[in-house]
Amino acid sequence: MARAAELLETAQASAAAGSEGEWTVLLGPNGGWQMMAGAEYEPRALAAARGAQAVLRVLRRPGVVRVEAWDPGGRCLLEARSAGQRMERLIADQRLYAAAACAG
């Protein structure tokens, strides 16, 4: 499933560049890759229909990139938040200073 980690890095970079959309990537029986727009199909069914050895899906949501990978040996799910989302989660609820009214 090392390919899933590589695909997550690529998807993060493309999301940071403004790319959007969902993709499904199939590893064919001859070792070739096929990329399809959309990610609405269940990986096992898609692998059976296409004769794929592995199926990887890239899902993008605001601030989150997710890669789901499937092969006959198992499944994995990798998810990463954008840098902005991570920072918002760290400081969103913390008050760093208070404003005071001044009478002049």
C-alpha positions, 0 to 999 in steps of 0.5 A, a space after each residue: 500500500 506504499 502506492 496509497 501514500 505516494 498518491 496521497 502526497 500527489 493529491 495533496 500537492 494538486 489540491 494545494 495548487 487548486 485542483 479539485 475532483 475525485 479520481 479512481 486509479 486501477 492497477 491492471 493485471 498487466 501492471 498498467 495504470 488506468 485513471 478514471 474520473 469519479 470515485 462512486 464505485 465500490 472498489 471490490 466490484 470495480 476490481 472484479 469488473 475491470 480485472 484490476 489488481 488494486 483500486 485506489 480512490 482519491 476523495 477531496 473535501 474542503 480542507 481534506 484529501 483522502 486516499 482509499 486503497 484496496 487490493 486482495 490482501 486488504 484495505 487502507 485509508 489515508 487522510 490528510 488535512 490542509 495546513 490551514 485546517 490543521 492551524 485552525 484546529 489548533 487555535 480556533 477556540 483559543 482567545 489570544 488577547 482581549 480588547 478593552 474599551 478605553 475612555 478618553 
